[in-house]
Structures are given as C-alpha cells and as structure tokens.
Amino acid sequence: MNKYAKASEAHFKAMKLESEAVLDTYFNSVVGIGEHSDIPQEVNKWVEKLSTAEDALEILVRYTVLDSTKTKVV
C-alpha cells in the first residue's frame, strides 16, 4: 500500500477515535461537561469531526488500494 495512503488512513482513524472518545465523555460522564459552557456547540463540533473522518476513510477505500475490511467504518 502507498505510504501516503497509509498516513492518511492513520490520520483519519485517529481523528475518528478521538471524536468517539470525546463524544462518549460528553454523553456518559459528568466530568466532561463541567469544562464547557456551551455543550451543544461542543457536541456539534465533535460530531462534524467524526463525520469528516468517516467520510474520508470511505473515500480512501474507494480511491486507493486500502483494504475495506480493515478500514471498515462502523
């Protein structure tokens, strides 16, 4: 696999995982809410990041030789 494709895949997988972790904290932990006064805006920001990452991973599968079974977006 092309190293640029691998690097891009790693970048967007990390973005996806970070977004999921932050959203999980906001939805399931009171601790995450205390730091932010505008929760809806923060949630929207991280949902958009998650969406961007998932879309990018799908595009990488479509236009490169990435294995879609390993880059599956759930």
CNS distance restraints for C-alpha pairs under 8 A (distance, minus, plus):
assign (resid   1 and name CA) (resid   5 and name CA) 7.04 0.50 0.50
assign (resid   1 and name CA) (resid   6 and name CA) 6.92 0.50 0.50
assign (resid   1 and name CA) (resid  65 and name CA) 6.40 0.50 0.50
assign (resid   1 and name CA) (resid  66 and name CA) 6.98 0.50 0.50
assign (resid   2 and name CA) (resid   6 and name CA) 6.33 0.50 0.50
assign (resid   2 and name CA) (resid  65 and name CA) 7.98 0.50 0.50
assign (resid   3 and name CA) (resid   7 and name CA) 6.07 0.50 0.50
assign (resid   4 and name CA) (resid   8 and name CA) 6.10 0.50 0.50
assign (resid   5 and name CA) (resid   9 and name CA) 6.02 0.50 0.50
assign (resid   5 and name CA) (resid  60 and name CA) 7.31 0.50 0.50
assign (resid   5 and name CA) (resid  64 and name CA) 7.09 0.50 0.50
assign (resid   5 and name CA) (resid  66 and name CA) 7.54 0.50 0.50
assign (resid   6 and name CA) (resid  10 and name CA) 6.14 0.50 0.50
assign (resid   7 and name CA) (resid  11 and name CA) 6.16 0.50 0.50
assign (resid   8 and name CA) (resid  12 and name CA) 6.29 0.50 0.50
assign (resid   9 and name CA) (resid  13 and name CA) 6.02 0.50 0.50
assign (resid   9 and name CA) (resid  57 and name CA) 6.47 0.50 0.50
assign (resid   9 and name CA) (resid  60 and name CA) 7.27 0.50 0.50
assign (resid  10 and name CA) (resid  14 and name CA) 6.08 0.50 0.50
assign (resid  11 and name CA) (resid  15 and name CA) 6.28 0.50 0.50
assign (resid  12 and name CA) (resid  16 and name CA) 6.05 0.50 0.50
assign (resid  12 and name CA) (resid  53 and name CA) 4.98 0.50 0.50
assign (resid  12 and name CA) (resid  54 and name CA) 7.53 0.50 0.50
assign (resid  12 and name CA) (resid  56 and name CA) 6.85 0.50 0.50
assign (resid  12 and name CA) (resid  57 and name CA) 6.54 0.50 0.50
assign (resid  13 and name CA) (resid  17 and name CA) 6.18 0.50 0.50
assign (resid  13 and name CA) (resid  53 and name CA) 6.91 0.50 0.50
assign (resid  13 and name CA) (resid  57 and name CA) 7.55 0.50 0.50
assign (resid  14 and name CA) (resid  18 and name CA) 6.05 0.50 0.50
assign (resid  15 and name CA) (resid  19 and name CA) 6.08 0.50 0.50
assign (resid  15 and name CA) (resid  49 and name CA) 7.15 0.50 0.50
assign (resid  15 and name CA) (resid  50 and name CA) 6.99 0.50 0.50
assign (resid  15 and name CA) (resid  53 and name CA) 6.05 0.50 0.50
assign (resid  16 and name CA) (resid  20 and name CA) 6.16 0.50 0.50
assign (resid  16 and name CA) (resid  49 and name CA) 7.36 0.50 0.50
assign (resid  16 and name CA) (resid  50 and name CA) 5.19 0.50 0.50
assign (resid  16 and name CA) (resid  53 and name CA) 5.37 0.50 0.50
assign (resid  16 and name CA) (resid  54 and name CA) 6.77 0.50 0.50
assign (resid  17 and name CA) (resid  21 and name CA) 6.11 0.50 0.50
assign (resid  18 and name CA) (resid  22 and name CA) 6.20 0.50 0.50
assign (resid  19 and name CA) (resid  23 and name CA) 6.10 0.50 0.50
assign (resid  19 and name CA) (resid  46 and name CA) 5.50 0.50 0.50
assign (resid  19 and name CA) (resid  47 and name CA) 7.11 0.50 0.50
assign (resid  19 and name CA) (resid  49 and name CA) 6.42 0.50 0.50
assign (resid  19 and name CA) (resid  50 and name CA) 5.39 0.50 0.50
assign (resid  20 and name CA) (resid  24 and name CA) 5.93 0.50 0.50
assign (resid  20 and name CA) (resid  50 and name CA) 7.03 0.50 0.50
assign (resid  21 and name CA) (resid  25 and name CA) 6.22 0.50 0.50
assign (resid  22 and name CA) (resid  26 and name CA) 6.27 0.50 0.50
assign (resid  22 and name CA) (resid  46 and name CA) 7.28 0.50 0.50
assign (resid  23 and name CA) (resid  27 and name CA) 6.06 0.50 0.50
assign (resid  23 and name CA) (resid  43 and name CA) 6.67 0.50 0.50
assign (resid  23 and name CA) (resid  46 and name CA) 6.74 0.50 0.50
assign (resid  23 and name CA) (resid  47 and name CA) 7.62 0.50 0.50
assign (resid  24 and name CA) (resid  28 and name CA) 5.73 0.50 0.50
assign (resid  24 and name CA) (resid  29 and name CA) 7.67 0.50 0.50
assign (resid  25 and name CA) (resid  29 and name CA) 5.09 0.50 0.50
assign (resid  25 and name CA) (resid  30 and name CA) 7.87 0.50 0.50
assign (resid  25 and name CA) (resid  31 and name CA) 7.73 0.50 0.50
assign (resid  25 and name CA) (resid  32 and name CA) 5.58 0.50 0.50
assign (resid  26 and name CA) (resid  30 and name CA) 7.25 0.50 0.50
assign (resid  26 and name CA) (resid  32 and name CA) 5.30 0.50 0.50
assign (resid  26 and name CA) (resid  33 and name CA) 5.88 0.50 0.50
assign (resid  26 and name CA) (resid  43 and name CA) 7.51 0.50 0.50
assign (resid  29 and name CA) (resid  33 and name CA) 7.29 0.50 0.50
assign (resid  30 and name CA) (resid  34 and name CA) 6.74 0.50 0.50
assign (resid  31 and name CA) (resid  35 and name CA) 7.57 0.50 0.50
assign (resid  32 and name CA) (resid  36 and name CA) 7.69 0.50 0.50
assign (resid  33 and name CA) (resid  37 and name CA) 7.75 0.50 0.50
assign (resid  33 and name CA) (resid  39 and name CA) 6.92 0.50 0.50
assign (resid  36 and name CA) (resid  42 and name CA) 7.69 0.50 0.50
assign (resid  38 and name CA) (resid  42 and name CA) 6.44 0.50 0.50
assign (resid  39 and name CA) (resid  43 and name CA) 6.02 0.50 0.50
assign (resid  40 and name CA) (resid  44 and name CA) 6.07 0.50 0.50
assign (resid  41 and name CA) (resid  45 and name CA) 6.18 0.50 0.50
assign (resid  42 and name CA) (resid  46 and name CA) 6.38 0.50 0.50
assign (resid  43 and name CA) (resid  47 and name CA) 6.06 0.50 0.50
assign (resid  44 and name CA) (resid  48 and name CA) 6.12 0.50 0.50
assign (resid  45 and name CA) (resid  49 and name CA) 6.38 0.50 0.50
assign (resid  46 and name CA) (resid  50 and name CA) 6.10 0.50 0.50
assign (resid  47 and name CA) (resid  51 and name CA) 6.10 0.50 0.50
assign (resid  48 and name CA) (resid  52 and name CA) 6.08 0.50 0.50
assign (resid  49 and name CA) (resid  53 and name CA) 6.19 0.50 0.50
assign (resid  50 and name CA) (resid  54 and name CA) 6.19 0.50 0.50
assign (resid  51 and name CA) (resid  55 and name CA) 6.03 0.50 0.50
assign (resid  52 and name CA) (resid  56 and name CA) 6.03 0.50 0.50
assign (resid  53 and name CA) (resid  57 and name CA) 6.21 0.50 0.50
assign (resid  54 and name CA) (resid  58 and name CA) 6.32 0.50 0.50
assign (resid  54 and name CA) (resid  73 and name CA) 6.13 0.50 0.50
assign (resid  55 and name CA) (resid  59 and name CA) 6.27 0.50 0.50
assign (resid  56 and name CA) (resid  60 and name CA) 6.15 0.50 0.50
assign (resid  57 and name CA) (resid  61 and name CA) 6.32 0.50 0.50
assign (resid  57 and name CA) (resid  71 and name CA) 6.93 0.50 0.50
assign (resid  57 and name CA) (resid  73 and name CA) 7.30 0.50 0.50
assign (resid  58 and name CA) (resid  62 and name CA) 6.29 0.50 0.50
assign (resid  58 and name CA) (resid  72 and name CA) 7.98 0.50 0.50
assign (resid  58 and name CA) (resid  73 and name CA) 7.27 0.50 0.50
assign (resid  59 and name CA) (resid  63 and name CA) 6.08 0.50 0.50
assign (resid  60 and name CA) (resid  64 and name CA) 5.55 0.50 0.50
assign (resid  60 and name CA) (resid  66 and name CA) 6.78 0.50 0.50
assign (resid  61 and name CA) (resid  65 and name CA) 6.62 0.50 0.50
assign (resid  61 and name CA) (resid  66 and name CA) 5.09 0.50 0.50
assign (resid  61 and name CA) (resid  67 and name CA) 6.71 0.50 0.50
assign (resid  61 and name CA) (resid  68 and name CA) 5.72 0.50 0.50
assign (resid  61 and name CA) (resid  71 and name CA) 7.41 0.50 0.50
assign (resid  66 and name CA) (resid  70 and name CA) 7.96 0.50 0.50
assign (resid  66 and name CA) (resid  71 and name CA) 7.29 0.50 0.50
assign (resid  67 and name CA) (resid  71 and name CA) 6.37 0.50 0.50
assign (resid  68 and name CA) (resid  72 and name CA) 5.60 0.50 0.50
